[in-house]
């Protein structure tokens, strides 16, 4: 029987969730149907992760809500994951995510 050897795993994937990754100021812009519980459902995605947005602004235009959320201290990957979860909320039509500190932007996507 061959002797056991210590294996040092070589990580080929970056740890996008690591706390020491570069953080950004994520600027979310949502367009959704004016549902009474939408604001709670959107902000709950941040609360479930122990996050409190820096700024939240909501305006109602007839049957639509326009919502802007500014969140500091997120890695860009984590900001994108939250944006996808926002897009998956029922009654959300579009979500635009931008890094408030740079020109990096993710285009708005419609959700049925």
C-alpha positions as MATLAB code, in Angstrom:
seq = 'XXXXXXXXXXXXXXXXXXXXXXXXXXXXXXXXXXXXXXXXXXXXXXXXXXXXXXXXXXXXXXXXXXXXXXXXXXXXXXXXXXXXXXXXXXXXXXXXXXXXXXXXXXXXXXXX';
ca = [
       0.000    0.000    0.000;
       1.485    3.375   -0.991;
       2.124    5.901    1.786;
      -0.369    8.727    2.213;
       0.802   12.003    0.822;
      -0.268   15.437    1.909;
      -2.112   17.088   -0.923;
      -2.083   20.818   -1.220;
      -5.134   21.840   -3.207;
      -4.497   24.461   -5.834;
      -7.362   26.904   -6.037;
      -8.066   27.835   -9.633;
     -11.225   29.804   -8.888;
     -11.282   33.190   -7.215;
     -13.239   33.404   -3.991;
     -15.730   36.076   -5.026;
     -17.383   36.041   -1.569;
     -14.177   36.740    0.370;
     -14.468   39.685    2.782;
     -11.195   41.222    1.592;
     -12.333   41.676   -2.016;
     -12.610   45.218   -3.318;
     -15.889   46.788   -2.262;
     -18.043   49.153   -4.256;
     -21.013   51.457   -3.848;
     -23.811   49.639   -5.649;
     -26.520   51.818   -7.160;
     -29.703   49.881   -7.990;
     -32.517   51.349  -10.087;
     -35.753   49.362  -10.204;
     -38.901   49.794  -12.229;
     -41.854   47.729  -11.042;
     -45.603   47.568  -10.723;
     -46.930   49.591   -7.787;
     -47.686   46.642   -5.503;
     -48.194   47.399   -1.784;
     -45.597   44.862   -0.635;
     -42.903   45.464   -3.261;
     -40.822   47.833   -1.149;
     -40.750   45.323    1.712;
     -39.862   42.414   -0.583;
     -37.031   44.369   -2.249;
     -35.510   45.643    0.996;
     -35.866   42.199    2.575;
     -33.233   40.878    0.138;
     -30.721   43.196    1.826;
     -32.038   42.567    5.366;
     -31.681   38.793    4.994;
     -27.939   39.349    4.514;
     -27.659   41.755    7.440;
     -27.287   44.762    5.147;
     -28.819   48.209    5.563;
     -28.895   50.406    2.438;
     -27.257   53.813    2.616;
     -30.132   55.450    0.759;
     -33.561   54.398   -0.552;
     -35.749   56.566   -2.758;
     -39.167   55.528   -4.081;
     -41.556   57.368   -6.376;
     -44.920   56.240   -7.666;
     -45.977   57.158  -11.197;
     -49.529   55.900  -11.808;
     -49.219   52.087  -11.742;
     -45.401   51.982  -11.615;
     -42.850   52.353   -8.840;
     -39.419   53.766   -9.497;
     -36.990   52.748   -6.764;
     -33.353   53.724   -6.224;
     -31.220   51.941   -3.632;
     -27.623   52.888   -2.752;
     -25.670   50.200   -0.899;
     -22.065   50.578    0.231;
     -19.575   47.884    1.141;
     -20.522   45.152   -1.335;
     -18.201   43.251   -3.610;
     -19.238   43.666   -7.241;
     -20.130   39.972   -7.390;
     -22.386   40.214   -4.342;
     -24.051   43.333   -5.802;
     -24.761   41.402   -9.022;
     -26.268   38.472   -7.093;
     -28.618   40.836   -5.256;
     -29.542   42.485   -8.577;
     -30.492   39.065   -9.984;
     -32.638   38.373   -6.936;
     -34.336   41.749   -7.391;
     -35.008   40.897  -11.040;
     -36.677   37.669   -9.942;
     -39.206   39.421   -7.720;
     -42.738   39.270   -9.054;
     -43.894   42.596  -10.538;
     -40.349   43.902  -11.158;
     -39.969   44.961  -14.788;
     -36.319   46.058  -14.857;
     -33.263   46.437  -12.635;
     -30.214   48.507  -13.510;
     -27.071   48.043  -11.420;
     -24.195   50.514  -11.516;
     -21.041   50.930   -9.493;
     -21.515   54.452   -8.136;
     -17.715   54.874   -7.911;
     -16.912   53.960  -11.517;
     -18.367   53.687  -14.992;
     -18.971   49.913  -14.627;
     -22.624   49.156  -15.347;
     -24.849   46.182  -15.933;
     -27.702   46.864  -18.397;
     -31.325   46.767  -17.325;
     -33.096   43.467  -17.931;
     -36.812   42.930  -18.267;
     -38.450   40.287  -16.156;
     -41.843   38.848  -17.048;
];
